[in-house]
Amino acid sequence: MFSVAHELKASYAFIERNFFLTRRYWGWEVAFLVYSVAGALSISLIGADQGSPELILSLMVGAIFWNYLSVVFSWIAETISVERWEGTLEYTMMAPIRRSSQLLGSVLYAMLYGLVHTGVIFIVLVLFFREVDFSGANPVTAVTFMLLGSFSFVGIGMIAAILPLLYVERGAQMTFVLQSCLLLVSGVYYSVDVLPEWMQVLSHLSPATYVLDGVRAGLIQGIPVSELTGDIWPLLVAGVVLIPFGLWAFGRAELYAKRTGKLKRVG
């Protein structure tokens, strides 16, 4: 019990530290939020230009929920990059705590930060597009798919976090490329049916595809969770498989980085 309490305190410490980092760079956080709001508005205005409230709602869902998933992914995937930038990577990796405790703290903060960040965007879009009707929406379905999608993206984020650990100079760029590829194949702003067949195969491997399908079905059509099992089970499988694999792979990458001296700030 003492060990569990110690590790939970360590996880909370990482949550608190990430909050202090966010507060330290508040100017960048505000700039990123303004950029995200402007991007979501720009995308949603395509539906207004076409005179289609349903298209506006579909684009709004894509912009809002992709923002949440990408924020969760980025916070986790950039854990190593932030540590290296702050010059604390070697100290953190040598601290007497489980790596799972560090990742748990990063994951929880990523989800909380993503909810706040996405909530602001949602409020702005709803106030901007007053003609959009949510009266027939099923919020339970949307929340369910957000939670399932969070765990799936946590696993992918853990795997992506390995890249800056292994590749000191190019790892961060590689995680950005991975995030961009997920955006392309996941049907964020369009149906995956318009993609070439080989890209449609990749879209079925992205958890974001199922999250966005489920959220759109819930908010636009009011479909209950019980009728969307075809989108639920891939997310459950992804979470069950990717999170343990991400923890295992991160541990192996950490041992390799320590053995080869890659924990230094520069390569």
Summary of the structure (lengths in Angstrom):
residues: 267
radius of gyration: 19.3
end to end distance: 39.9
largest distance: 60.6
contacts: 868
relative contact order: 0.14
helix: 82%
strand: 0%
